[in-house]
Amino acid sequence: MQGRELGSAVIAQIRREKFWLDREGEVGARNPLIDDLQASVQHLSEGLYSKETHFVLELIQNAEDNAYTDGVTPSLSMELLDVDPLGTPGAEGALVISNNERGFRPTDLQAPCS
């Protein structure tokens, strides 16, 4: 298993083992700590992103922290689209952010959930 298939498998495992979500994204069982966790995340996000534009600085910082293949000049692009390319219901557009990092490895996907 490689590339996109491996990434999808790792994400599915994290969703199942860490967040108790089934393939459809439904909670398989009710975690008794979920309400406390949601309140904590809400409180943190309100303080962390008190300015509407702060998330853009975070995205730039994340790109700077990424790992790049040897010999590659790092690049970052942000494009504001009138139409959501994923077709999200109710979306009036999308901000598409991309860069040329080397890509995720299973440990990269698991790290934020540790």
C-alpha positions, 0 to 999 in steps of 0.5 A: 500500500502506498501514496493516497491508498496508504494515507486513506488507510491511516486516516480511517484507522485514526478516525476509528481508533481515536475518534470512534467514527465508522466509515460514514463518519458516525460515532460508533459509541458515545465517549463520556469525555466528548462534551468536555473535549468539545468545550475545551476545543471551542475555548481554545479556538476562540482564544487562538484565532481572535483575529479573523486573519490569524489562520493565514499566518498559521498556514504560512508557518505550517508551510515553513515547517514542512519537509521538502525533498532535497533540491526543491525550492519550497513554494506556497500558493493560496487561491480564492475560488468562486466555486468549491471544487469539492462541492460542499453543500452550502459552500459559496467558494473555497480557499485552496492552499497548496505547496510542494512539500514531500507529502504525508507519511503515516507518522505525520498523519498520526502525530496531531492525534497523539 
